[in-house]
Amino acid sequence: MIIRNLGLQDYTNTWQSMQRYTQERTCDCHDQLWVVQHPPVYTLGLNGKREHLLNIGNIPVIQSDRGGQVTYHAPGQLVIYTLFDIKRLQLNIRELVTLLEHAMISILAEQGILANAKIDAPGVYVEGKKIGSIGLRIKNNCSYHGLSLNNDMDLHPFNHINTCGYSDLKVTQLSDLGVNISTDQLGNSLVRTITTILST
């Protein structure tokens, strides 16, 4: 497993790099985790409907090729992209989603936060508010895109969309739940948890 800590990166450039790696990789290529943050941007999934964009102001909107509806990225949100050969890992997409959910729930538990997943709405929730999102794309038995976990960011732009396609879904983050941790440190912990789960 190769871990790439990319810092703050443009969304579109990172997305295109993921696409390129996935298209060009062979069965001998290493799986990779890309740890990144993005400047403010709304992204629409493959089935994303623009009607869920309500009052977005001057924040750019990117039509992506991940699963899911609309979400928001900004500094202070941890993003980890999972460039995995899921056939080699003997995972299907539902199992990969569950793995990422469990990894986020485990990390939150280490910080004293009780979180849960929902069968009908992928992601991680704390008292009904979404704190972690998952959006994936599978191509040639390989995954890209991944997860986002809200740490210490400006959540207000979420008020201007129907997050994940739900008009009544609220969001939260670690800092609002009394946890003070750097996004880099959070990323290191989550990467360690994901790789540990994969190796068991």
C-alpha positions as CSV (number, residue, x, y, z in Angstrom):
1,M,0.0,0.0,0.0
2,I,1.4,3.4,-1.0
3,I,0.3,6.4,1.1
4,R,0.4,9.8,-0.6
5,N,-0.1,12.9,1.6
6,L,-0.9,15.5,-0.9
7,G,-1.9,18.5,1.2
8,L,-4.3,21.1,-0.3
9,Q,-5.0,20.2,-3.9
10,D,-7.4,21.3,-6.6
11,Y,-10.4,18.9,-6.9
12,T,-10.5,18.6,-10.6
13,N,-6.7,18.0,-11.0
14,T,-6.8,15.3,-8.3
15,W,-9.9,13.6,-9.8
16,Q,-8.2,13.5,-13.2
17,S,-5.1,12.0,-11.7
18,M,-7.2,9.3,-10.0
19,Q,-8.9,8.5,-13.3
20,R,-5.5,8.4,-15.1
21,Y,-4.0,6.1,-12.5
22,T,-7.0,3.8,-12.6
23,Q,-7.1,3.6,-16.4
24,E,-3.4,2.9,-16.7
25,R,-2.8,0.6,-13.8
26,T,-2.1,-3.1,-14.3
27,C,-2.6,-6.0,-11.9
28,D,1.0,-5.4,-10.6
29,C,0.3,-1.8,-9.5
30,H,0.2,-1.1,-5.8
31,D,-3.0,0.0,-4.1
32,Q,-2.8,3.6,-2.9
33,L,-4.4,5.9,-0.4
34,W,-4.4,9.6,-1.2
35,V,-4.8,11.9,1.8
36,V,-5.9,15.4,0.7
37,Q,-7.8,18.5,1.4
38,H,-9.6,20.7,-1.2
39,P,-10.3,24.4,-1.6
40,P,-14.1,25.1,-1.3
41,V,-16.0,23.2,-4.0
42,Y,-19.4,21.5,-4.4
43,T,-19.3,18.2,-6.2
44,L,-22.2,16.4,-7.9
45,G,-22.1,12.6,-8.2
46,L,-23.0,10.7,-11.4
47,N,-26.7,10.8,-10.4
48,G,-26.5,14.2,-8.8
49,K,-29.4,16.6,-9.6
50,R,-28.7,20.3,-9.9
51,E,-32.0,21.0,-8.1
52,H,-30.2,20.1,-4.9
53,L,-28.0,23.2,-5.4
54,L,-30.0,25.9,-3.7
55,N,-28.0,29.1,-3.2
56,I,-24.3,28.3,-3.8
57,G,-23.0,31.8,-4.5
58,N,-19.5,31.8,-6.1
59,I,-18.4,28.4,-4.9
60,P,-17.6,26.3,-8.0
61,V,-19.6,23.2,-8.8
62,I,-17.9,20.1,-10.4
63,Q,-19.9,17.3,-12.1
64,S,-17.9,14.3,-10.9
65,D,-18.0,10.6,-11.8
66,R,-18.3,9.3,-8.2
67,G,-21.5,7.7,-6.8
68,G,-23.9,9.8,-4.7
69,Q,-25.5,13.2,-4.9
70,V,-24.1,16.6,-4.0
71,T,-21.6,17.4,-1.2
72,Y,-19.2,20.1,-0.2
73,H,-15.4,20.0,0.3
74,A,-13.2,22.6,2.0
75,P,-10.0,23.0,4.1
76,G,-10.5,21.3,7.5
77,Q,-12.2,18.4,5.9
78,L,-10.2,15.2,5.6
79,V,-10.5,13.5,2.3
80,I,-9.0,10.0,1.6
81,Y,-9.1,8.5,-1.9
82,T,-9.0,4.7,-2.1
83,L,-7.3,3.6,-5.3
84,F,-7.8,-0.2,-4.7
85,D,-7.8,-3.3,-6.9
86,I,-11.0,-4.6,-5.2
87,K,-10.9,-7.9,-7.1
88,R,-7.4,-8.6,-5.7
89,L,-8.5,-7.5,-2.2
90,Q,-11.6,-9.8,-2.6
91,L,-14.0,-7.0,-1.9
92,N,-17.2,-6.0,-3.5
93,I,-18.3,-2.3,-3.5
94,R,-20.7,-2.8,-0.6
95,E,-17.9,-4.4,1.5
96,L,-15.6,-1.5,0.6
97,V,-18.2,1.0,1.7
98,T,-18.7,-0.9,5.0
99,L,-15.0,-1.0,5.6
100,L,-14.6,2.7,5.2
101,E,-17.6,3.4,7.4
102,H,-16.2,1.1,10.1
103,A,-12.8,2.8,9.9
104,M,-14.4,6.3,10.4
105,I,-16.6,5.0,13.3
106,S,-13.5,3.5,14.9
107,I,-11.5,6.7,14.7
108,L,-14.4,8.7,16.1
109,A,-14.7,6.2,18.9
110,E,-11.1,6.9,19.8
111,Q,-12.0,10.5,20.2
112,G,-15.0,9.7,22.4
113,I,-17.6,10.2,19.7
114,L,-20.3,7.5,19.3
115,A,-21.1,7.3,15.6
116,N,-23.1,4.9,13.4
117,A,-23.7,3.8,9.8
118,K,-27.1,3.5,8.0
119,I,-28.0,0.6,5.7
120,D,-30.0,2.8,3.4
121,A,-27.8,5.9,3.4
122,P,-24.0,5.3,3.1
123,G,-21.8,7.4,5.4
124,V,-21.3,8.0,9.1
125,Y,-23.6,9.8,11.5
126,V,-23.6,11.3,15.0
127,E,-27.0,11.7,16.5
128,G,-28.5,11.8,13.1
129,K,-26.1,14.4,11.7
130,K,-23.7,13.4,8.9
131,I,-20.0,13.6,9.8
132,G,-18.5,11.3,7.2
133,S,-19.4,10.7,3.5
134,I,-18.5,8.0,1.0
135,G,-18.6,8.3,-2.8
136,L,-16.9,5.7,-5.0
137,R,-16.4,4.8,-8.6
138,I,-15.4,1.3,-9.8
139,K,-13.8,0.8,-13.1
140,N,-12.0,-2.4,-14.3
141,N,-12.4,-3.9,-10.9
142,C,-10.6,-0.9,-9.3
143,S,-12.0,1.8,-7.1
144,Y,-11.3,5.5,-6.9
145,H,-12.8,8.5,-5.1
146,G,-13.3,7.6,-1.4
147,L,-14.4,9.2,1.8
148,S,-14.6,12.6,3.5
149,L,-14.6,13.3,7.2
150,N,-15.6,16.7,8.6
151,N,-13.0,17.8,11.1
152,D,-12.7,21.6,11.6
153,M,-14.2,23.5,8.6
154,D,-16.7,26.1,7.7
155,L,-20.0,24.1,7.6
156,H,-22.2,27.0,6.5
157,P,-22.0,26.1,2.7
158,F,-23.8,22.8,3.5
159,N,-26.8,25.0,4.3
160,H,-27.0,26.0,0.6
161,I,-27.4,22.5,-0.8
162,N,-29.6,19.4,-0.1
163,T,-26.6,17.5,1.3
164,C,-26.5,14.0,-0.3
165,G,-29.9,14.8,-1.9
166,Y,-31.7,15.2,1.5
167,S,-33.4,18.5,2.3
168,D,-33.4,17.9,6.0
169,L,-30.0,16.3,6.5
170,K,-27.8,18.2,9.0
171,V,-24.0,17.9,9.1
172,T,-21.5,18.1,12.0
173,Q,-17.8,17.8,12.6
174,L,-15.3,16.8,15.2
175,S,-14.5,20.4,16.4
176,D,-18.2,21.0,17.1
177,L,-18.2,17.8,19.2
178,G,-15.4,19.0,21.4
179,V,-12.5,17.3,19.7
180,N,-9.4,19.3,18.9
181,I,-7.2,17.4,16.4
182,S,-5.3,18.5,13.3
183,T,-6.6,17.3,10.0
184,D,-3.2,15.8,9.3
185,Q,-3.2,13.9,12.5
186,L,-6.7,12.7,11.9
187,G,-5.6,11.5,8.4
188,N,-2.7,9.6,9.8
189,S,-4.9,7.8,12.3
190,L,-7.6,7.0,9.7
191,V,-5.0,5.7,7.1
192,R,-3.6,3.4,9.8
193,T,-7.0,2.1,10.7
194,I,-7.9,1.4,7.0
195,T,-4.7,-0.4,6.4
196,T,-5.1,-2.5,9.6
197,I,-8.6,-3.5,8.6
198,L,-7.4,-4.5,5.1
199,S,-4.6,-6.6,6.5
200,T,-6.8,-8.7,8.8
